[in-house]
Amino acid sequence: MGTLSFVMMLLMYATRIPAAKVLEAQGVDLQKLSHPSQLGGVFPSHVERVADNYNHLWEQPTLFYAVVGVIWALEHTDMVHLYAAWAYCAFRLVHSVVQVTINHVWIRFSLFMLSWMALATLLLREVFAALGL
């Protein structure tokens, strides 16, 4: 997940900087767009999708990092946890690829829900373990 975030950051700057230079050449004052809420619709869709995906990688995955840390610290790692964690990473990777390429909403939604199911597996197993169930 960390590598995916790093790659998406590089891709974000590789697409955003050239697009910003085009806007500047068109006379757009980028300093007036310094707040994220002012950027919506300014950059081309393919540029915004990459930035959106990068931002998404700092939302739900933070719960993944925390849950995995707890699982590791409590020595609860087993094959179910390992498969669920790798499934989560795989679904998020494919979700990122879909979002920055074809951006098909239903495919993205399906991948997002599959990743949540993998994350819920990790989370709920730890909740049940904490409750002694």
N, C-alpha and C positions, 0 to 999 in steps of 0.2 A: 504494500500500500504506500509505503514511503517512496519507493522508486516510481510508482505511478504518479504520485503527487509531484515529484521532481520533474519527470518527463512532461507532465501537463504544464508546469510552470515554464519550462523552456519553450514549449510549443506556444504558450500564451504570449510570451515576449517575441517569439519569432513571427507571430501573426500580427500582434498589436503594434509593434514599433513601425513596421512598414505602413500599416494602415494609418497610424498617427502622422507619419510623414506626408502621406497623401492628403490628409485633412489640413495639415499646416500649409501645404502648397496651394490648397483651395481657399486659404485665408481664414480658416477656423482657428480661433484662439484657444488652444488646449488648456491653458491655465484656467479659463472660465469653466472648464469641464472637470475640475479637480476633485469634485465630490462624486462618488460612484452613482448616486441617484441621477446625476445629470448626463451620464454616459449612455443610458438606454436609447437604442436606436441610432446612435451617432456612428458607431462602427458597423461595417457589414456583418450580416448574420453569422457567417462562418468564423469571424473574429470573436464576436460576442459569445458564441457557443463554447469556444475553447475557454474563455475567461469564466463563463458560467460553470463549466465542468470543474475547473480548478477550484472555484469557490465551493462547489458541492463536496469536494474532497476534504474540506475542513469542517464539514457539518456532521453528518451521520458517522463517518469513519472515526471520529474522535471517541464515540461510544465503543466502537470495535476495539480501538487501542486500549481503552480502559478495561474492558471485559477480558481481553486477552492477557493483559497485565495481571489481573486478579487471578485468572485461571492458572497462569504460570506461577505466581507468588504462592498460591495455596497448593501447588503441586497437584492440580486436578486435571492435568493434561492427559487425555486418552485419545483413542482413535476417532471417536465421535467429534470431540473438540477439534482435532486436527483437520478432519474432513470438512467440518463446518467452517472453520477459519479459512481454509484454502478455497472452499466454494465461495465464501464471501468475497475474497480477493479476486477470484476469477470473474464473478458476476459484475463486480465494480469495474474491472478492467474492460470487459466487453461493453458495459454501460458507457464508459468513457469513449471508447472507439465509436460506438453508435452515435453518441451525442455530438462528437466533433466531425462526423462524416455525414451519414444520411439523416440523422436527427429524427428518426421516425418515433413519434410520441408513444404509440402502443408498445413498440419493442422496448423503448427506454423504460416505460412504466413496468413492463413485465420483468425486465432485468433488475430494476429497483426493488420490486416486490420479492423476487427470488433472493436477492442479497439480504433483504430484511428477514426472510425466513431463516437464512443461515445465521444471521446475527441473533435472531430470537432464540435459535437453538442454543447458542453459546450462553446468552443471557439467562434464559429460563432454567437451563441446567444448573447454573450457579445459584440462582435464586432458590431452586428446590434443594440444592445441597446445603445452602445456608439455613434453610428451614428444617433440615433433617429429613426431607422427603425422598 
